[in-house]
């Protein structure tokens, strides 16, 4: 498999057709996507002001991949430190870690799993700022608000079918802040999903690189309120 840096160079290569440069950006996302592939792509389209028709602003592609690259470099530096720390701990006889690395957490059962189901729900932070925040939490920093985005407003209470209690989700990014009292893991998913092909075609963006205010409709806390809780047949309990 070719490297992240190879595909980043292709995104910057103006001699290539735009569709190939765009495809190279997607391949970069398969190497590193802090919000998950779909949500990270959505974030980059908005942050880099990527228009629906790339011919309008081809420079939006380098802007997008460079933000991704900056965040990845921050992650790589902290990941190397973490690996060195774990090697030292294992030599000292400590096989288990009290604080697992945030990049090792699987989306399956993750409190951030709503992002993978609805790409419009993810932290409003830039990717480098998100990585810095997660690295700080890994280092033991006590940061206010939602661990993912820092939102300090009251959580959105979402009912869980078949359970007596409510789960508390971040009103900004839908991270699970207060699990369901039943103790079982639930997936929070939109009742009406946005197809990946529509997101990939940037139907949520205007021709000038601004988000379309009319699509996909409900946003923010109101969108979080419309999430539905499911308990998968297979998964952690």
SEGUPA-173097 format. One record per residue (C-alpha): x, y, z; residue number from 1; residue in three letters. Coordinates in pm, 1 decimal. Example, Ala and Ser with C-alpha at 12.3 -4.5 7.8 and 13.67 -1.06 7.14 Angstrom:
rec x 1230.0; y -450.0; z 780.0; n 1; res ala
rec x 1367.0; y -106.0; z 714.0; n 2; res ser
***
This chain:
rec x 0.0; y 0.0; z 0.0; n 1; res unk
rec x 134.5; y 343.5; z -85.6; n 2; res unk
rec x 190.3; y 585.8; z 198.7; n 3; res unk
rec x -3.8; y 883.8; z 325.4; n 4; res unk
rec x 274.4; y 1111.8; z 201.9; n 5; res unk
rec x 253.6; y 966.4; z -150.0; n 6; res unk
rec x -117.2; y 1043.8; z -176.4; n 7; res unk
rec x -74.9; y 1383.3; z -13.0; n 8; res unk
rec x 175.1; y 1466.9; z -288.7; n 9; res unk
rec x -82.6; y 1360.3; z -548.2; n 10; res unk
rec x -340.9; y 1594.3; z -396.6; n 11; res unk
rec x -89.8; y 1877.6; z -446.6; n 12; res unk
rec x 4.2; y 1767.9; z -798.9; n 13; res unk
rec x -167.3; y 2018.8; z -1030.1; n 14; res unk
rec x -71.2; y 1813.5; z -1336.8; n 15; res unk
rec x -322.5; y 1545.1; z -1233.2; n 16; res unk
rec x -694.4; y 1565.1; z -1312.8; n 17; res unk
rec x -904.2; y 1696.4; z -1026.2; n 18; res unk
rec x -1089.8; y 1369.2; z -984.2; n 19; res unk
rec x -761.6; y 1186.3; z -922.7; n 20; res unk
rec x -646.8; y 1445.9; z -671.8; n 21; res unk
rec x -982.6; y 1417.0; z -498.4; n 22; res unk
rec x -950.5; y 1038.0; z -492.3; n 23; res unk
rec x -602.5; y 1072.5; z -340.9; n 24; res unk
rec x -753.5; y 1278.3; z -59.0; n 25; res unk
rec x -996.0; y 996.8; z 14.5; n 26; res unk
rec x -705.3; y 750.2; z 27.8; n 27; res unk
rec x -532.1; y 978.0; z 279.6; n 28; res unk
rec x -846.1; y 951.2; z 491.0; n 29; res unk
rec x -819.5; y 572.3; z 493.9; n 30; res unk
rec x -478.8; y 620.1; z 658.2; n 31; res unk
rec x -587.8; y 874.9; z 917.4; n 32; res unk
rec x -935.8; y 1002.8; z 1000.9; n 33; res unk
rec x -979.6; y 1122.0; z 1362.1; n 34; res unk
rec x -1357.5; y 1160.8; z 1327.1; n 35; res unk
rec x -1401.3; y 848.3; z 1117.5; n 36; res unk
rec x -1375.7; y 853.4; z 738.9; n 37; res unk
rec x -1713.0; y 1006.6; z 653.4; n 38; res unk
rec x -1724.6; y 1264.7; z 931.9; n 39; res unk
rec x -1359.6; y 1364.4; z 875.8; n 40; res unk
rec x -1429.2; y 1411.7; z 505.1; n 41; res unk
rec x -1734.2; y 1623.2; z 586.0; n 42; res unk
rec x -1527.0; y 1833.2; z 825.7; n 43; res unk
rec x -1258.5; y 1892.2; z 563.6; n 44; res unk
rec x -1509.2; y 1996.3; z 297.3; n 45; res unk
rec x -1641.0; y 2265.0; z 531.0; n 46; res unk
rec x -1306.3; y 2371.2; z 680.7; n 47; res unk
rec x -1134.3; y 2394.1; z 340.5; n 48; res unk
rec x -1442.3; y 2551.6; z 176.4; n 49; res unk
rec x -1452.5; y 2276.0; z -82.8; n 50; res unk
rec x -1722.9; y 2367.7; z -337.4; n 51; res unk
rec x -1963.6; y 2125.0; z -494.8; n 52; res unk
rec x -1776.6; y 2165.9; z -823.8; n 53; res unk
rec x -1403.3; y 2139.0; z -760.3; n 54; res unk
rec x -1320.3; y 2337.1; z -1074.0; n 55; res unk
rec x -1446.0; y 2644.3; z -891.7; n 56; res unk
rec x -1167.8; y 2624.2; z -632.2; n 57; res unk
rec x -910.7; y 2347.9; z -694.0; n 58; res unk
rec x -690.3; y 2491.7; z -416.1; n 59; res unk
rec x -944.3; y 2364.9; z -163.3; n 60; res unk
rec x -797.1; y 2015.5; z -203.2; n 61; res unk
rec x -446.8; y 2112.4; z -80.1; n 62; res unk
rec x -604.3; y 2310.7; z 203.6; n 63; res unk
rec x -796.3; y 2002.8; z 312.4; n 64; res unk
rec x -508.4; y 1756.3; z 294.7; n 65; res unk
rec x -271.1; y 1996.8; z 471.3; n 66; res unk
rec x -503.7; y 2025.1; z 771.7; n 67; res unk
rec x -523.0; y 1647.1; z 779.4; n 68; res unk
rec x -143.4; y 1624.3; z 753.3; n 69; res unk
rec x -88.5; y 1866.9; z 1042.8; n 70; res unk
rec x -318.7; y 1664.6; z 1267.9; n 71; res unk
rec x -152.7; y 1339.3; z 1163.5; n 72; res unk
rec x 193.7; y 1471.4; z 1249.2; n 73; res unk
rec x 72.5; y 1563.8; z 1598.9; n 74; res unk
rec x -73.9; y 1215.8; z 1638.2; n 75; res unk
rec x 238.4; y 1043.7; z 1510.0; n 76; res unk
rec x 463.0; y 1230.0; z 1754.7; n 77; res unk
rec x 238.4; y 1140.4; z 2051.0; n 78; res unk
rec x 197.9; y 782.3; z 1931.0; n 79; res unk
rec x 575.1; y 734.2; z 1928.0; n 80; res unk
rec x 597.7; y 871.9; z 2282.0; n 81; res unk
rec x 317.0; y 638.8; z 2388.4; n 82; res unk
rec x 489.0; y 335.2; z 2237.8; n 83; res unk
rec x 813.0; y 422.1; z 2419.8; n 84; res unk
rec x 619.5; y 468.4; z 2744.7; n 85; res unk
rec x 445.2; y 131.5; z 2709.0; n 86; res unk
rec x 772.5; y -48.1; z 2634.0; n 87; res unk
rec x 919.4; y 95.8; z 2953.3; n 88; res unk
rec x 610.2; y -3.3; z 3153.3; n 89; res unk
rec x 620.1; y -358.5; z 3020.6; n 90; res unk
rec x 987.2; y -391.6; z 3109.8; n 91; res unk
rec x 887.8; y -285.9; z 3461.0; n 92; res unk
rec x 622.1; y -558.5; z 3471.0; n 93; res unk
rec x 314.4; y -343.6; z 3404.9; n 94; res unk
rec x 130.4; y -527.3; z 3127.6; n 95; res unk
rec x -196.9; y -336.4; z 3157.4; n 96; res unk
rec x -234.5; y 36.5; z 3107.1; n 97; res unk
rec x -471.2; y 247.3; z 3313.7; n 98; res unk
rec x -526.9; y 493.5; z 3028.6; n 99; res unk
rec x -550.7; y 342.5; z 2679.3; n 100; res unk
rec x -452.1; y 561.7; z 2385.4; n 101; res unk
rec x -746.8; y 737.0; z 2225.7; n 102; res unk
rec x -651.4; y 615.2; z 1878.0; n 103; res unk
rec x -674.5; y 252.8; z 1992.0; n 104; res unk
rec x -1043.2; y 278.6; z 2079.1; n 105; res unk
rec x -1261.7; y 95.0; z 1829.8; n 106; res unk
rec x -1568.7; y 262.7; z 1682.7; n 107; res unk
rec x -1752.9; y -51.8; z 1789.8; n 108; res unk
rec x -1872.9; y 49.6; z 2133.9; n 109; res unk
rec x -1704.9; y 389.3; z 2127.8; n 110; res unk
rec x -1885.3; y 686.2; z 2288.7; n 111; res unk
rec x -1810.4; y 869.4; z 1963.2; n 112; res unk
rec x -1978.4; y 612.9; z 1737.7; n 113; res unk
rec x -2259.8; y 851.6; z 1635.2; n 114; res unk
rec x -2007.2; y 1027.0; z 1409.8; n 115; res unk
rec x -1972.5; y 713.8; z 1197.5; n 116; res unk
rec x -2350.6; y 695.6; z 1148.8; n 117; res unk
rec x -2410.7; y 1065.5; z 1088.0; n 118; res unk
rec x -2116.0; y 1253.1; z 932.6; n 119; res unk
rec x -2279.1; y 1585.8; z 1024.3; n 120; res unk
rec x -2228.0; y 1511.7; z 1393.9; n 121; res unk
rec x -1865.0; y 1556.7; z 1489.8; n 122; res unk
rec x -1667.0; y 1809.7; z 1696.3; n 123; res unk
rec x -1653.4; y 2161.9; z 1551.4; n 124; res unk
rec x -1280.1; y 2172.2; z 1629.6; n 125; res unk
rec x -1012.8; y 2175.8; z 1362.2; n 126; res unk
rec x -843.7; y 1836.8; z 1331.5; n 127; res unk
rec x -514.5; y 1959.9; z 1486.7; n 128; res unk
rec x -704.6; y 2111.1; z 1780.3; n 129; res unk
rec x -896.6; y 1787.0; z 1830.5; n 130; res unk
rec x -574.9; y 1582.5; z 1832.1; n 131; res unk
rec x -414.0; y 1828.3; z 2076.3; n 132; res unk
rec x -714.9; y 1796.2; z 2305.7; n 133; res unk
rec x -710.3; y 1416.0; z 2297.4; n 134; res unk
rec x -334.5; y 1409.7; z 2356.3; n 135; res unk
rec x -376.5; y 1641.2; z 2655.3; n 136; res unk
rec x -643.9; y 1414.5; z 2803.1; n 137; res unk
rec x -416.7; y 1115.6; z 2748.5; n 138; res unk
rec x -147.0; y 1299.9; z 2943.4; n 139; res unk
rec x -385.7; y 1341.9; z 3236.0; n 140; res unk
rec x -501.8; y 1699.5; z 3179.6; n 141; res unk
rec x -839.6; y 1792.1; z 3329.5; n 142; res unk
rec x -1020.9; y 1982.9; z 3057.8; n 143; res unk
rec x -1370.2; y 2130.3; z 3097.0; n 144; res unk
rec x -1670.3; y 2020.9; z 2899.4; n 145; res unk
rec x -1719.2; y 1734.4; z 2659.2; n 146; res unk
rec x -1400.3; y 1526.5; z 2626.1; n 147; res unk
rec x -1431.1; y 1535.2; z 2248.5; n 148; res unk
rec x -1518.9; y 1896.9; z 2173.7; n 149; res unk
rec x -1520.6; y 2095.0; z 2498.8; n 150; res unk
rec x -1891.5; y 2183.2; z 2483.8; n 151; res unk
rec x -1998.8; y 2287.0; z 2834.9; n 152; res unk
rec x -2373.4; y 2310.5; z 2777.2; n 153; res unk
rec x -2615.5; y 2061.0; z 2933.0; n 154; res unk
rec x -2630.1; y 1723.6; z 2758.9; n 155; res unk
rec x -2920.8; y 1619.1; z 2541.3; n 156; res unk
rec x -3121.0; y 1345.6; z 2710.3; n 157; res unk
rec x -3212.9; y 1066.7; z 2468.3; n 158; res unk
rec x -3458.5; y 789.6; z 2564.8; n 159; res unk
rec x -3348.9; y 430.8; z 2520.3; n 160; res unk
rec x -3627.4; y 189.0; z 2418.3; n 161; res unk
rec x -3671.3; y -91.8; z 2667.5; n 162; res unk
rec x -3483.0; y 92.1; z 2942.1; n 163; res unk
rec x -3611.2; y 311.3; z 3223.4; n 164; res unk
rec x -3340.0; y 575.6; z 3204.7; n 165; res unk
rec x -3203.7; y 829.8; z 2961.4; n 166; res unk
rec x -2860.5; y 859.3; z 2802.4; n 167; res unk
rec x -2685.9; y 1195.7; z 2799.2; n 168; res unk
rec x -2526.6; y 1305.3; z 2470.4; n 169; res unk
rec x -2313.8; y 1610.8; z 2399.0; n 170; res unk
rec x -2536.4; y 1873.8; z 2245.2; n 171; res unk
rec x -2261.0; y 1970.4; z 2000.3; n 172; res unk
rec x -2108.9; y 1643.2; z 1877.3; n 173; res unk
rec x -2336.1; y 1365.9; z 2018.7; n 174; res unk
rec x -2059.2; y 1197.7; z 2219.3; n 175; res unk
rec x -2211.9; y 979.9; z 2492.0; n 176; res unk
rec x -2143.0; y 1164.7; z 2818.3; n 177; res unk
rec x -2379.4; y 968.5; z 3042.9; n 178; res unk
rec x -2440.4; y 605.1; z 2941.7; n 179; res unk
rec x -2777.9; y 442.6; z 2975.9; n 180; res unk
rec x -2831.2; y 330.9; z 3339.6; n 181; res unk
rec x -2898.4; y -24.9; z 3225.7; n 182; res unk
rec x -2523.9; y -71.7; z 3179.6; n 183; res unk
rec x -2556.6; y -210.3; z 2827.4; n 184; res unk
rec x -2391.3; y -55.6; z 2524.9; n 185; res unk
rec x -2616.1; y 123.9; z 2277.6; n 186; res unk
rec x -2557.7; y 268.6; z 1935.1; n 187; res unk
rec x -2702.4; y 614.2; z 1868.7; n 188; res unk
rec x -2794.1; y 650.6; z 1504.6; n 189; res unk
rec x -2998.7; y 895.6; z 1297.2; n 190; res unk
rec x -3350.5; y 789.2; z 1212.2; n 191; res unk
rec x -3295.0; y 931.3; z 860.9; n 192; res unk
rec x -2944.5; y 868.0; z 733.4; n 193; res unk
rec x -2754.4; y 1075.5; z 481.0; n 194; res unk
rec x -2607.4; y 852.2; z 211.1; n 195; res unk
rec x -2230.6; y 850.4; z 172.9; n 196; res unk
rec x -2256.3; y 913.8; z -200.7; n 197; res unk
rec x -2438.5; y 1243.3; z -137.0; n 198; res unk
rec x -2176.2; y 1350.3; z 115.4; n 199; res unk
rec x -1896.8; y 1245.1; z -121.7; n 200; res unk
rec x -2051.6; y 1460.9; z -395.7; n 201; res unk
rec x -2062.5; y 1749.1; z -144.7; n 202; res unk
rec x -2433.4; y 1811.1; z -183.5; n 203; res unk
rec x -2411.2; y 1985.8; z 153.5; n 204; res unk
rec x -2185.9; y 2253.7; z -1.1; n 205; res unk
rec x -2272.9; y 2542.2; z -230.0; n 206; res unk
rec x -2100.5; y 2631.2; z -552.8; n 207; res unk
rec x -1895.6; y 2896.3; z -372.4; n 208; res unk
rec x -1760.1; y 2671.4; z -99.2; n 209; res unk
rec x -2004.8; y 2761.1; z 176.4; n 210; res unk
rec x -2226.9; y 2506.2; z 354.2; n 211; res unk
rec x -2573.6; y 2485.2; z 207.7; n 212; res unk
rec x -2797.9; y 2620.8; z 487.5; n 213; res unk
rec x -3092.3; y 2415.9; z 362.1; n 214; res unk
rec x -2928.0; y 2071.9; z 350.6; n 215; res unk
rec x -2935.7; y 1831.2; z 524.0; n 216; res unk
rec x -3183.3; y 2028.8; z 731.3; n 217; res unk
rec x -3177.4; y 2001.7; z 1109.6; n 218; res unk
rec x -2841.0; y 2068.8; z 1271.0; n 219; res unk
rec x -2688.0; y 2118.4; z 1614.6; n 220; res unk
rec x -2862.5; y 2004.9; z 1933.1; n 221; res unk
rec x -3189.7; y 1950.2; z 1745.3; n 222; res unk
rec x -3010.8; y 1691.9; z 1528.0; n 223; res unk
rec x -2874.0; y 1517.3; z 1837.0; n 224; res unk
rec x -3225.7; y 1501.8; z 1981.8; n 225; res unk
rec x -3340.4; y 1305.6; z 1676.9; n 226; res unk
rec x -3090.3; y 1025.9; z 1726.4; n 227; res unk
rec x -3238.4; y 687.4; z 1807.5; n 228; res unk
rec x -3081.2; y 433.3; z 2040.6; n 229; res unk
rec x -3027.8; y 74.4; z 1932.3; n 230; res unk
rec x -2880.8; y -223.3; z 2109.0; n 231; res unk
rec x -2698.0; y -432.1; z 1847.0; n 232; res unk
rec x -2744.4; y -806.9; z 1841.2; n 233; res unk
rec x -2367.3; y -849.3; z 1864.0; n 234; res unk
rec x -2148.5; y -618.1; z 2065.5; n 235; res unk
rec x -2017.7; y -544.6; z 2413.6; n 236; res unk
rec x -2260.2; y -569.3; z 2703.4; n 237; res unk
***
